[in-house]
Amino acid sequence: MSARESIVNAACSQRQQAKPLLLVLAVLTALLVFSLFYLEPETPAYNIALVDAGILAIGFALFGGTFWYCTRREMDEGETIGERYREGGNERDES
């Protein structure tokens, strides 16, 4: 097993923990958008809010992309098992 494959397997094994994390990121984004209405441009607080928006965007891209990839990967594996079942094979067959 390659290092990349082991990292992907480790990340996909924690897929269920991504749901609450994405929810927290969504709440933080809503709070950020709400606060942007009250901040004046070119102030230090506004600049910090923009940095926060960048961090949230990176978090969404990273964890959302990982969640999407792992879900798609699991669905593809499920189709493979289903095809073997329809062909008369057993799920434990390694062929």
DAVEN-V249452 format. One record per residue. RES is the residue in three letters. PHI is phi in radians with two decimals (none if undefined). BURIAL is + if it has 24 or more other C-alpha atoms within 12 Angstrom, else -. D_LAST is the distance of its C-alpha to the last C-alpha in Angstrom with 2 decimals. Layout:
RES&PHI&BURIAL&D_LAST + RES&PHI&BURIAL&D_LAST
This chain:
MET&none&-&18.73 + SER&-1.34&-&21.52 + ALA&-1.14&-&24.68 + ARG&-1.11&-&24.23 + GLU&-1.14&-&20.81 + SER&-1.21&-&22.36 + ILE&-1.17&-&25.37 + VAL&-1.13&-&23.46 + ASN&-1.10&-&21.51 + ALA&-1.15&-&24.92 + ALA&-1.16&+&26.59 + CYS&-1.25&+&24.05 + SER&-1.23&-&24.32 + GLN&-1.80&-&28.02 + ARG&-1.06&+&27.64 + GLN&-1.19&-&29.73 + GLN&-1.33&-&32.61 + ALA&-1.30&+&32.85 + LYS&-1.06&-&34.27 + PRO&-1.11&-&37.48 + LEU&-1.13&-&37.85 + LEU&-1.16&+&37.75 + LEU&-1.15&-&40.28 + VAL&-1.09&-&42.56 + LEU&-1.10&+&42.35 + ALA&-1.15&-&43.29 + VAL&-1.15&-&46.29 + LEU&-1.10&-&47.41 + THR&-1.15&+&47.21 + ALA&-1.09&-&49.34 + LEU&-1.13&-&51.87 + LEU&-1.14&+&51.99 + VAL&-1.08&-&52.61 + PHE&-1.08&-&55.32 + SER&-1.27&-&56.99 + LEU&-1.13&-&56.99 + PHE&-1.18&-&59.51 + TYR&-1.81&-&62.00 + LEU&-1.62&-&61.59 + GLU&-1.61&-&63.84 + PRO&-1.05&-&62.41 + GLU&1.18&-&63.31 + THR&-1.85&-&63.61 + PRO&-1.04&-&61.70 + ALA&-1.14&-&60.08 + TYR&-1.15&-&58.86 + ASN&-1.12&-&57.39 + ILE&-1.13&-&55.57 + ALA&-1.11&+&54.22 + LEU&-1.18&-&52.85 + VAL&-1.12&-&51.13 + ASP&-1.07&-&49.70 + ALA&-1.09&+&48.44 + GLY&-1.13&-&46.63 + ILE&-1.13&-&45.03 + LEU&-1.14&+&43.93 + ALA&-1.11&-&42.48 + ILE&-1.12&-&40.46 + GLY&-1.09&+&39.26 + PHE&-1.08&+&38.23 + ALA&-1.12&-&36.41 + LEU&-1.20&-&34.59 + PHE&-1.35&+&33.65 + GLY&-1.18&+&33.31 + GLY&-1.13&-&31.06 + THR&-1.12&+&28.87 + PHE&-1.08&+&28.77 + TRP&-1.10&-&27.95 + TYR&-1.10&-&25.16 + CYS&-1.20&+&23.51 + THR&-1.14&-&23.94 + ARG&-1.12&-&22.44 + ARG&-1.11&-&19.46 + GLU&-1.16&-&18.96 + MET&-1.15&-&19.39 + ASP&-1.13&-&16.77 + GLU&-1.16&-&14.20 + GLY&-1.13&-&15.57 + GLU&-1.15&-&15.16 + THR&-1.11&-&11.44 + ILE&-1.13&-&11.24 + GLY&-1.12&-&13.85 + GLU&-1.13&-&12.23 + ARG&-1.12&-&9.25 + TYR&-1.17&-&12.23 + ARG&-1.17&-&14.30 + GLU&-1.41&-&11.96 + GLY&1.65&-&12.17 + GLY&-1.50&-&8.95 + ASN&-1.75&-&9.70 + GLU&-1.10&-&9.83 + ARG&-1.48&-&9.06 + ASP&-1.15&-&5.55 + GLU&-1.76&-&3.80 + SER&-1.50&-&0.00
